[in-house]
Amino acid sequence: MKDSDKTVNIFLSGVGGQGTILASDILAEVFIKAGYDVKKAEVHGMAQRGGDVTTHFRFGKKVYSPLIKYGDVDFLLSFELLEALRYINWVKPEGKIIINKQKIFPPAVNLGQMKYPEDVEELFKKYFKDNVWVVDGQGIARSLGNIQAANVVLVGAFSNFFPEIKPEQFIEAIKTLLAPKLHDLNVKAFYEGRKAL
């Protein structure tokens, strides 16, 4: 981090079951061990029914509150296209957006009460130009044999924005938080995510 006094605001959004909480736990483990003060606050909607799950995540030299002000997000890390669109106004004009390409249809779409927007990726690219990266997290995870690792693919992609933190530090956090039988899969997912950006 170039400005050591700056607090970095990361907003994670997704749908219940996508592993957004685990992703925020990995980030917390990494940044705490790197010597930063970390604060985070999680909001669980109807997570067990595919509702939205969000995490306010802040790190810096000294952080006093876990909550990010509206319009003050440096990084939006979203695990689903529509969830990214839902929180786009939270992002600073110069903010960076990393999105999982996955579409999860909400109940209203499944019931035919509304349509899923066709042009979500194009909307992001129109308004945020070069500050949007769309990653096929689910596709990459599927190619590794388990779509559950899509969240770690996204963490891998996101890690590129912090060159001062070595990939090995992320791997250490992944191994700390996951059962040993999941280590190989998630280490591969992390590195494939790094290559995807």
ChimeraX attribute file (.defattr): number of C-alpha atoms within 10 A of each C-alpha:
attribute: neighborCount
match mode: 1-to-1
recipient: residues
	/A:1	13
	/A:2	7
	/A:3	9
	/A:4	10
	/A:5	11
	/A:6	13
	/A:7	19
	/A:8	19
	/A:9	24
	/A:10	25
	/A:11	26
	/A:12	25
	/A:13	29
	/A:14	28
	/A:15	25
	/A:16	19
	/A:17	15
	/A:18	22
	/A:19	18
	/A:20	27
	/A:21	21
	/A:22	16
	/A:23	21
	/A:24	24
	/A:25	16
	/A:26	23
	/A:27	22
	/A:28	21
	/A:29	18
	/A:30	23
	/A:31	19
	/A:32	14
	/A:33	12
	/A:34	13
	/A:35	11
	/A:36	18
	/A:37	17
	/A:38	23
	/A:39	19
	/A:40	20
	/A:41	15
	/A:42	17
	/A:43	13
	/A:44	14
	/A:45	14
	/A:46	12
	/A:47	15
	/A:48	12
	/A:49	12
	/A:50	17
	/A:51	15
	/A:52	22
	/A:53	24
	/A:54	23
	/A:55	23
	/A:56	22
	/A:57	25
	/A:58	27
	/A:59	23
	/A:60	21
	/A:61	14
	/A:62	15
	/A:63	17
	/A:64	12
	/A:65	13
	/A:66	17
	/A:67	16
	/A:68	20
	/A:69	11
	/A:70	11
	/A:71	14
	/A:72	17
	/A:73	26
	/A:74	21
	/A:75	23
	/A:76	25
	/A:77	28
	/A:78	28
	/A:79	30
	/A:80	21
	/A:81	22
	/A:82	24
	/A:83	22
	/A:84	24
	/A:85	17
	/A:86	12
	/A:87	18
	/A:88	19
	/A:89	13
	/A:90	18
	/A:91	22
	/A:92	16
	/A:93	15
	/A:94	13
	/A:95	19
	/A:96	21
	/A:97	25
	/A:98	23
	/A:99	30
	/A:100	24
	/A:101	20
	/A:102	18
	/A:103	13
	/A:104	17
	/A:105	14
	/A:106	17
	/A:107	13
	/A:108	11
	/A:109	12
	/A:110	12
	/A:111	10
	/A:112	9
	/A:113	8
	/A:114	11
	/A:115	12
	/A:116	15
	/A:117	10
	/A:118	8
	/A:119	8
	/A:120	15
	/A:121	18
	/A:122	11
	/A:123	12
	/A:124	21
	/A:125	15
	/A:126	11
	/A:127	12
	/A:128	19
	/A:129	13
	/A:130	12
	/A:131	15
	/A:132	18
	/A:133	21
	/A:134	20
	/A:135	21
	/A:136	18
	/A:137	30
	/A:138	23
	/A:139	17
	/A:140	21
	/A:141	25
	/A:142	15
	/A:143	11
	/A:144	16
	/A:145	11
	/A:146	15
	/A:147	17
	/A:148	17
	/A:149	24
	/A:150	30
	/A:151	28
	/A:152	28
	/A:153	32
	/A:154	32
	/A:155	25
	/A:156	28
	/A:157	26
	/A:158	23
	/A:159	21
	/A:160	17
	/A:161	14
	/A:162	11
	/A:163	9
	/A:164	11
	/A:165	15
	/A:166	13
	/A:167	18
	/A:168	11
	/A:169	15
	/A:170	22
	/A:171	19
	/A:172	15
	/A:173	18
	/A:174	25
	/A:175	17
	/A:176	13
	/A:177	14
	/A:178	13
	/A:179	9
	/A:180	10
	/A:181	9
	/A:182	13
	/A:183	17
	/A:184	10
	/A:185	16
	/A:186	25
	/A:187	22
	/A:188	19
	/A:189	29
	/A:190	27
	/A:191	18
	/A:192	20
	/A:193	26
	/A:194	19
	/A:195	12
	/A:196	19
	/A:197	16
